[in-house]
Amino acid sequence: MELREKILNKEDIFKGKIIDVKMLDVELPNGKKAKREVVYHNGAVGILAFKEDKVLIVEQYRTPIDDIILEIPAGKLDGDEDSLKCANRELREETGYIANKIDYIGEIVTSAGFCNEIIKLYCATDLEYVGDDRDEDEFLNVKEMPVDELRELIRTGKIIDSKTLSAMCFYDNRK
Amino acid sequence: MELREKILNKEDIFKGKIIDVKMLDVELPNGKKAKREVVYHNGAVGILAFKEDKVLIVEQYRTPIDDIILEIPAGKLDGDEDSLKCANRELREETGYIANKIDYIGEIVTSAGFCNEIIKLYCATDLEYVGDDRDEDEFLNVKEMPVDELRELIRTGKIIDSKTLSAMCFYDNRK
């Protein structure tokens, strides 16, 4: 079956600092026309960082869900920044650690139905503490969590962040 | 450290059929004011459905990334629809199967930094084919994929959908 839509037009709805929103006109495989609401995002990285058998986990308030959640360190690409460079920068800024070894483990599209955000995921090991470099308006706690405890939190529904769960899935399926 | 922001105001930017966008004024833990661009979504479900040792995988075009990807069956909540009812409905509509057993395995926030979308994930087994019930404007192929093949696609970066990877993470950590 033909699956692909043809994008006919993109109309700007909103241009923000973090996201842009556009309304797209598309032609469906059956020739009919449809509208698509699309959120555009510059992309991000996430880092699954191991300090021996502990994972670095960030506790952070997230405005959209008005709640505090646990996530791997992560951050947005700065313009056309290289994603590996961004991963090293965000790890340092948020946790104070630099990684002597950092490997790409996969990428995710967070919400493919309406958003183009791609997060590239890395696995960092052989960590060295050099002190964090957080923005004065960035508020988070860093936890060094045994992997078994992280798995228990996944099992009991306490980890809901999609990049954290996806990173663990990539990690477990690569072993 | 105090992490929580206080939401002071929400201004409507865009009201669409799939998403709304608002600009929020918040007060940071240090008392400073900031703006937050937030995408509001009604929520969705995803279903990891097993037909013996095969997983039902949907091949689908996604406009935001202008590409065809592989995902578990999924769909948006219809208004205030119950998520379990939605899971059964979407499984039937997209794949033609009904599940005699369906269990909640966890929920994810897809992009906690700027979006409130929550996807509730289910594991369906004991499937029975009754014929699909797809909208005439819905184009997708259903594959019955051995779990080992799915893991190989995860390992090699061919599965990028965050709900699919998160569902596999929940499934593997519950066993």
Boltz contact constraints between the chains, C-beta under 6 A:
constraints:
  - contact:
      token1: [A, 1]
      token2: [B, 141]
      max_distance: 6.0
  - contact:
      token1: [A, 3]
      token2: [B, 61]
      max_distance: 6.0
  - contact:
      token1: [A, 3]
      token2: [B, 68]
      max_distance: 6.0
  - contact:
      token1: [A, 3]
      token2: [B, 139]
      max_distance: 6.0
  - contact:
      token1: [A, 4]
      token2: [B, 61]
      max_distance: 6.0
  - contact:
      token1: [A, 5]
      token2: [B, 61]
      max_distance: 6.0
  - contact:
      token1: [A, 5]
      token2: [B, 63]
      max_distance: 6.0
  - contact:
      token1: [A, 13]
      token2: [B, 14]
      max_distance: 6.0
  - contact:
      token1: [A, 14]
      token2: [B, 13]
      max_distance: 6.0
  - contact:
      token1: [A, 14]
      token2: [B, 14]
      max_distance: 6.0
  - contact:
      token1: [A, 14]
      token2: [B, 21]
      max_distance: 6.0
  - contact:
      token1: [A, 16]
      token2: [B, 37]
      max_distance: 6.0
  - contact:
      token1: [A, 18]
      token2: [B, 37]
      max_distance: 6.0
  - contact:
      token1: [A, 18]
      token2: [B, 114]
      max_distance: 6.0
  - contact:
      token1: [A, 19]
      token2: [B, 37]
      max_distance: 6.0
  - contact:
      token1: [A, 19]
      token2: [B, 114]
      max_distance: 6.0
  - contact:
      token1: [A, 21]
      token2: [B, 14]
      max_distance: 6.0
  - contact:
      token1: [A, 21]
      token2: [B, 21]
      max_distance: 6.0
  - contact:
      token1: [A, 28]
      token2: [B, 137]
      max_distance: 6.0
  - contact:
      token1: [A, 29]
      token2: [B, 139]
      max_distance: 6.0
  - contact:
      token1: [A, 36]
      token2: [B, 63]
      max_distance: 6.0
  - contact:
      token1: [A, 37]
      token2: [B, 16]
      max_distance: 6.0
  - contact:
      token1: [A, 37]
      token2: [B, 18]
      max_distance: 6.0
  - contact:
      token1: [A, 37]
      token2: [B, 19]
      max_distance: 6.0
  - contact:
      token1: [A, 38]
      token2: [B, 64]
      max_distance: 6.0
  - contact:
      token1: [A, 39]
      token2: [B, 39]
      max_distance: 6.0
  - contact:
      token1: [A, 61]
      token2: [B, 3]
      max_distance: 6.0
  - contact:
      token1: [A, 61]
      token2: [B, 4]
      max_distance: 6.0
  - contact:
      token1: [A, 61]
      token2: [B, 5]
      max_distance: 6.0
  - contact:
      token1: [A, 62]
      token2: [B, 112]
      max_distance: 6.0
  - contact:
      token1: [A, 63]
      token2: [B, 5]
      max_distance: 6.0
  - contact:
      token1: [A, 63]
      token2: [B, 36]
      max_distance: 6.0
  - contact:
      token1: [A, 64]
      token2: [B, 38]
      max_distance: 6.0
  - contact:
      token1: [A, 64]
      token2: [B, 115]
      max_distance: 6.0
  - contact:
      token1: [A, 64]
      token2: [B, 116]
      max_distance: 6.0
  - contact:
      token1: [A, 65]
      token2: [B, 109]
      max_distance: 6.0
  - contact:
      token1: [A, 65]
      token2: [B, 116]
      max_distance: 6.0
  - contact:
      token1: [A, 68]
      token2: [B, 3]
      max_distance: 6.0
  - contact:
      token1: [A, 106]
      token2: [B, 157]
      max_distance: 6.0
  - contact:
      token1: [A, 107]
      token2: [B, 160]
      max_distance: 6.0
  - contact:
      token1: [A, 108]
      token2: [B, 160]
      max_distance: 6.0
  - contact:
      token1: [A, 108]
      token2: [B, 162]
      max_distance: 6.0
  - contact:
      token1: [A, 109]
      token2: [B, 65]
      max_distance: 6.0
  - contact:
      token1: [A, 109]
      token2: [B, 160]
      max_distance: 6.0
  - contact:
      token1: [A, 110]
      token2: [B, 110]
      max_distance: 6.0
  - contact:
      token1: [A, 110]
      token2: [B, 111]
      max_distance: 6.0
  - contact:
      token1: [A, 110]
      token2: [B, 162]
      max_distance: 6.0
  - contact:
      token1: [A, 111]
      token2: [B, 110]
      max_distance: 6.0
  - contact:
      token1: [A, 111]
      token2: [B, 111]
      max_distance: 6.0
  - contact:
      token1: [A, 111]
      token2: [B, 117]
      max_distance: 6.0
  - contact:
      token1: [A, 112]
      token2: [B, 62]
      max_distance: 6.0
  - contact:
      token1: [A, 112]
      token2: [B, 161]
      max_distance: 6.0
  - contact:
      token1: [A, 114]
      token2: [B, 18]
      max_distance: 6.0
  - contact:
      token1: [A, 114]
      token2: [B, 19]
      max_distance: 6.0
  - contact:
      token1: [A, 115]
      token2: [B, 64]
      max_distance: 6.0
  - contact:
      token1: [A, 116]
      token2: [B, 64]
      max_distance: 6.0
  - contact:
      token1: [A, 116]
      token2: [B, 65]
      max_distance: 6.0
  - contact:
      token1: [A, 117]
      token2: [B, 111]
      max_distance: 6.0
  - contact:
      token1: [A, 137]
      token2: [B, 28]
      max_distance: 6.0
  - contact:
      token1: [A, 139]
      token2: [B, 3]
      max_distance: 6.0
  - contact:
      token1: [A, 139]
      token2: [B, 29]
      max_distance: 6.0
  - contact:
      token1: [A, 141]
      token2: [B, 1]
      max_distance: 6.0
  - contact:
      token1: [A, 151]
      token2: [B, 173]
      max_distance: 6.0
  - contact:
      token1: [A, 154]
      token2: [B, 173]
      max_distance: 6.0
  - contact:
      token1: [A, 155]
      token2: [B, 173]
      max_distance: 6.0
  - contact:
      token1: [A, 155]
      token2: [B, 174]
      max_distance: 6.0
  - contact:
      token1: [A, 157]
      token2: [B, 106]
      max_distance: 6.0
  - contact:
      token1: [A, 160]
      token2: [B, 107]
      max_distance: 6.0
  - contact:
      token1: [A, 160]
      token2: [B, 108]
      max_distance: 6.0
  - contact:
      token1: [A, 160]
      token2: [B, 109]
      max_distance: 6.0
  - contact:
      token1: [A, 161]
      token2: [B, 112]
      max_distance: 6.0
  - contact:
      token1: [A, 162]
      token2: [B, 108]
      max_distance: 6.0
  - contact:
      token1: [A, 162]
      token2: [B, 110]
      max_distance: 6.0
  - contact:
      token1: [A, 162]
      token2: [B, 162]
      max_distance: 6.0
  - contact:
      token1: [A, 162]
      token2: [B, 166]
      max_distance: 6.0
  - contact:
      token1: [A, 165]
      token2: [B, 166]
      max_distance: 6.0
  - contact:
      token1: [A, 165]
      token2: [B, 169]
      max_distance: 6.0
  - contact:
      token1: [A, 166]
      token2: [B, 162]
      max_distance: 6.0
  - contact:
      token1: [A, 166]
      token2: [B, 165]
      max_distance: 6.0
  - contact:
      token1: [A, 166]
      token2: [B, 166]
      max_distance: 6.0
  - contact:
      token1: [A, 168]
      token2: [B, 169]
      max_distance: 6.0
  - contact:
      token1: [A, 169]
      token2: [B, 165]
      max_distance: 6.0
  - contact:
      token1: [A, 169]
      token2: [B, 168]
      max_distance: 6.0
  - contact:
      token1: [A, 169]
      token2: [B, 169]
      max_distance: 6.0
  - contact:
      token1: [A, 173]
      token2: [B, 151]
      max_distance: 6.0
  - contact:
      token1: [A, 173]
      token2: [B, 154]
      max_distance: 6.0
  - contact:
      token1: [A, 173]
      token2: [B, 155]
      max_distance: 6.0
  - contact:
      token1: [A, 174]
      token2: [B, 155]
      max_distance: 6.0
